[in-house]
Structures are given as structure tokens and as C-alpha cells.
Amino acid sequence: MKRLHVHIAVDDLAKSVGFYSTLFGARPTVLKTDYAKWMLEDPRVNLAISRRERAAGIDHLGIQVESDGELRDLAARLRSAGEETRDQEATTCCYAQSNKAWVNDPSGVRWETFFTFGAATVYGEDEASARPQSACCPATAARPACC
């Protein structure tokens, strides 16, 4: 079964943890000094928030799958429809180890499809190629592309 993923850049992690804990009636399943994540069943979502020197707001959306085969099938479906994916193998990001396929929707919104197979002790970062310039806000030297 797939799970919707939403990653939000926040200005104040502590206040945001309080807000989302109240909203969902649950504490984060992962809580670090710069990152928090809720793995919820109702609604079935992986919500992550982070304070990472990016503009506050939606950083990206995604679909978390339960197997590497499911990820490869989803990425192949996108490519067969003419979409360009940016694939990452065994990458470390958001305190997790994952295989990923990134794609932008027609409006430039970043979508991450991913299979997580382990935890990591560091936050890690998306590769620069996974943060292409989007249609909504061009990248600058001080601020990577985001939406």
C-alpha cells in the first residue's frame, strides 16, 4: 500500500511540532533538532517538517512505496509517459536510506517517489540534481529552487 508524503520547510521547528502534534493527535515518530516526521495511518501519510535554510512552505510532495520493485514500476510508468525522472540509489536523506525517483509535475512541483530500506544517523541532503529549478520560484545562489 502506498503512503502520501508531504515535506514542509518550517521557520520554527518547536512551534511546528506542537501544531502538527495537536492537528494529528500524535507525537512525531522521528524527532531531531532540525527535523520531525509523523508516520500516520489516519490519514495514511508520511508528513515531514524540517528547518533547513529553505523558504518556508511545501518543499516537495511524494509517494512512499513498500518495495524497491514497486518504486521501479512507478518510475517506469512515469518514463513511459514521457516524464524525465532523476533516480537515486542508496541515498541518505531525512535520517533515512532510500532509493528514489524524482519528477516535476507540469507546473514545476517536485514529486519524490521512494522506497526506504533503513535509518541513517545524519540528515543527509537531496542531490542538487534532485532540486531542479521550478516554474514557481527560480533558484539563486543563496536559495536553491523550491516551491
N, C-alpha and C positions, 0 to 999 in steps of 0.2 A: 504494500500500500504506500502511496506517495504522501508526502507531507509538504505543505506550503512553507516556504522560508521567506522571511522578511528581515532585512538588516537595516537598522536605523542608526545614523550618526547622531549623537546627542551632545549637548553642551555641558550638562551636569549629570554625571552617571548616578550619583546617590539619589538625587531627586527623581530621576527617570526610573531607577529600580523601584523606588517607593510607588510611583504612579502605576507602572505595569504590574507590580505585585498586587496592588489594590484592584486594578482592572480585571486581572485574571484570577484573583483569589488564590494565588500561589507564589511562593518564593522562587527565585531563579534556580535552575538545576545546575548551572555553572555560574560562579561569581568570582571575578578577578578585579584587580584595581582599575582596569581600563575596559572591561567587557562583562556582559551578563547575557545569559541565554535561558530561555524557557522552552522546554520540550513538552508541549501541551497536547492532550488528547481531545479536549473540547474547548475551543476549536482545534482541530488537528493541524498544529502549526509549530514551526521552529522559529521563534522570534529572538533575534539577537540585537543588542544595542552595544555601541562602543563609543569611546571618546578617543578619537584617533587623528586629530588635526584635520578633519574634513568638515565641510559645511554641514550644519545640522539639517536633518531631513532623511528621506529614504535614500539609502546608499545603493541598495540593489534588492531585487526580488529573486526567488529561486524555487526550485523543486528538488527536495531531497528524496532520493530513491533508496531502496533497501538492498540493492546488489549492484556489482560492477556491470553485470550483463544488462541490467535494466538501464543503467546510465548509458552504455554503449548503444543500446536500441534507441533511446531517446535522442541522443546526439546524431545518430544515423538518420533518424526521421527528419530532424531539422536540416541536415545537409542535403538530403534527397529533395527537400522542398526549396533548395537554392540558398539556404542560410549559411553564413560562414560562422563556424564555431572556433573558439580558441580553447584547445584542450590542454589540460594539465594533469600529469600523472604524479601520484605520491607527493602532493604539495602540502605544506603546513600553513594553515590559516585559521584564525579564530580558535586557537588552542586545540585544533583537530588535524588529523591527517586524512586527506581526501583525494579522490580522483574527481576532476571537474570538466565540464564543457560549458563555456560561456558563450552567450549570444546576445545581440541587441535587438530589441523589437523595432518596428518601423519608425517609432518616434525617438529612438535612442535610449530607451530604458534598458539597463543591464539586467539580464537574467542569468542566474547561476544554476546549472543542473549539476548535482553532485552526489557521490557515494562516500560516506565517511566510514573509515575502517579502523580508526584508532585515535587516541588522545595525544596531545603534544603539551610540552611544558612551557612553550613560548607562544605568543600570539601569532607570529608569522605575518605575512602580507601577501595580498594578491600580486602576481607578477604585473609589471607595467603593461604588458600586452593584454591583460585581463581588464584594464581600466581604459578602454578606448575613449577618444573624445566623443561626447554625446551631442545630440542635437539640441539639448536644452541649456547646457552651460559649458562653453569651451574651456579647456584646460589652460592653466597658466603655470609658470614655474613654481609659484607659491601654493597653488591649489590644483591637484590632479582632477581630471574630468570626473564629474559625478552628476547625478540628477537629484 
